[in-house]
Amino acid sequence: MTFLGQPHHDPSELYVSDPHPHRGDTVELRVRVPAGQVAAVHLRHMHDGEAAFVAAAPTDGPGPDEWWAARVLVDNLTLQYRWFLVMADGGTAWLNGSGVHRRDVTDAADFRLITTAAPAWVADAVVYQVFPDRFARSARADERPTPEWAHGARWDEPLRTYDQQQHRQIYGGDLDGIIERLDHIASLGATVLYLTPAFPADTNHRYNASTFDRIDDLLGGDDAMRRLIDACHARGIRVMGDFTANHTGATHEWFLAAQNDGNAPERDFYYWTDEYPGYACWLGFKSLPKLNHASPGLTERLYGEDGVIRRWLRFGLDGWRIDVANMTGRLGGIDLNREVAARTRAAVDAEGDRWLVAEHFYDLHHDVDGSTWHGAMNYAAFSRPVWGWLERPSTNAEDAHFSVTRLLPSIDGPAMIETMAEFMAQVPWAVTTASFNIVGSHDTGRIRWRVGDEGRAMAALGLAHTLPGVPMVYYGDEIGLVGETGEYGRRPFPWQAEETWATGTLQAVRELGALRRDSHALRHGGLRWIGATEDAVAFVRESRQGSALVVAAREATGQKTVPTALLPGIESGRLALGSGIRVEGNQVVMEAERGGIAVWVW
């Protein structure tokens, strides 16, 4: 990882003339090094799989550091590169995404510029995630009968347990209810509304769709979706759908046709076996038969011009989040995942300026290269290190149900940034900046439950808004809702009980949304870590149009100082959020009086 006072480069606009080049473009790449530390700099880049070197020349740049620049042709779909430093002491070193190394290193952490990045609007986005049944209920919902499969519930009724068929408990939230609460969503600075699935199903989560051809009548049907999209677009808010390409529900019309007729065209959409239940299914759930992406017919139904992906984008959706994307197309010895990702990407790109995000809990570097997902739900490089740093140990037996998000090493501040840096170094910068920074989702325990107090929750939400990537706020996290697993976090938004809201968190999230909107550096800047203690971390985001210094703390900490000369122009700035950052003479003083987030902008 790179700290102040060390050589630094990242593929942000301060160091790359065009962070999103096209193939055939020539780009200028720049690196900053402490004055007097290096004697010469060379750029090593890969050309058709072979290394080539370009000598860098000194150039102008801000602050006391020396700047070097090299120009290179982007002749492949990905420009892969690193810097070779000839040190003033006679030694040599590589500089790649994981830092400076005075030894040889693998290519895994090379910097990468991809020529097919996310739409430009993504860099400015703030995402708000809604689980439709639990966010808001309109009066229209009173006219809809409760389905036979469902357990109807009052808005203030407690959640059922997992053993009590919690997944069939219906509160009646609907799309018109969301429309009625758009003022709240907009007040958080949200520019994208992400909805979990809206297709019909016999569960409240709807990941077991029975058709992809219409919106669930319980949510208001196609007409309500049209009203919601139009209302959002009128406010400048985009709408992202949620699609499961890995499986359908066992009640899906395709699966029923395949079961009922061995000659049906849908028969090869699934994997059939001689073992119970007679077909492959997701994680052993017989209600979720797995799709066979070797089927040309399935490919056409999903990704063709009239397929599910493109048809709903033309309806008005601005992008898709793909459920369990890391598992889609993978079954035993079969691995069509990259083909599926590329097909999905091609279908999304065919409809224009749309965003494609993959659900991925793990290291995703082998699944992203510019031709697949624009970005991911960034559990590996953001959520898990943040949780490991901020969470308090739990003894709740229910945690085992979502152990993928709960069983984590407890770490200190330096370990958190080391983890983030290692994961970030292995994916293109453009993928990181197009990925969700998540502190919680419908599949995880709530952040307030996980960390235990408001200060730590505000630190987590603050990091989501200030580190590279797109902040995603899960409905209710802004008011301190709790829940120890994904299901137990899916509780109705307590509109009727404002006295239960964590108003400090709500105000902080609103301020963070506004700050991100107003700070070019927080949306487009690079990342240099200043340092870390056990209980606090500090970093700076720098762009061509400004900078931001961020301090996040989980507990009260002592003072740390940084010379102002290392942060040129900071004396002219101001404290924009929180407390604990100030300029005294030629020093920047950082001190946290409690857990939380502080931001200084200039």
ABEGO torsion letter per residue (X at the ends): XBBBGBBBBBABAAABABABBBBGBBBBBBBBBBBGABABBBBBBBBGGBBBBBBBBBBBBBEABBBBBBBBBBABABBBBBBBBBBAAGBBBBBBAAEBBABBBBAAABBBBBABBBBAAAAABBBBBBBAAAABBBAAAAABBBBAABBBBBAABBBBBAAAGAAABBAGBBAAAAAAAAAAAAAAGBABBBBBBABBBABAAGABBABAABBBAAAGEAAAAAAAAAAAAAAGBBBBBBBBAABBBAABAAAAAAAABAABAAAAABBBBABOAGBBBBGGBAABBBBBAABAAAAAAAABAABAAAAAAAAGBAEBBBBGAAABGBBEABBAAAAAAAAAAAAAAAAEBBBBBBBBABBAAAABAGABBABBBBAAAAAAAAAAAABBBBABAAAAABAAAABBBBBBAAAAAAAAAAAAAABBAAAAAABBBBABBAABBBAAAAAGBAAAAAAAAAAAAABBEBBBBBBGAAAGBBEABAAAABBBBBAABAAABBAAAAAAAAAAAAAAAABAAAAABBBBBAEBBAABBBBBBBBAAEBBBBBBBABBBBBBBBBAAABBGAAABBBABEBGBBBBEABBBBBBABBEBBBBBX
